[in-house]
Amino acid sequence: MLKVVKDAGYTDYIGIEFEGTKPEDEGIKLTKALLEKVGAELS
């Protein structure tokens, strides 16, 4: 999915919503880190 976003030329913010077993702030931080990692791999 992130490849589609990057291929479209989108460079603004991406909102993160988290539902899971971890506390919300921790889940958001982990999701942000994953998006940054995958985004760097796609560059």
C-alpha angles and dihedrals in degrees: 000000000000089000090059090051093049094043089054089059095244110162104164131094125308116212118226124207119181133197119171147097096293123078110278096245092050092048091050091050091050092047091049091051091050092050091050092049094048091043091054091049090053094051 
